[in-house]
């Protein structure tokens, strides 16, 4: 059995949560969550943490050298550094529009790397 203490980020309350897992990393108990979203967050955080990744991608022919981007959905935390290696190699050509895809299905996660700003 393992015990992990978290501060929930599912809402602004910031509930302190204790999660107990068994030897197979299966959740045995969750204490301190005041809502279902907190329980879901805590269970996911200890068994399979996911993150939204934000960065920038180079732009060719734009008014600035880079455009901000993010993942369209959360990706596994353990893939963040690999994803950044691909993002650092990516380029878009101006004009760039919000929602334009810089990388489709990054690392087979189902997440696209999308522009979050306009660029002429």
Secondary structure, DSSP 8 states (H G I E B T S, - for coil): -EEEEEE--SSTT--EEEEEE-TTS-EEEEES--SHHHHHHHHHHHHS-EE--EEEEEEESSSSSEEEEEESS-EEGGGHHHHHHHHHH-EEESSB-TT-EEESSGGGSS--EEE-S-B-
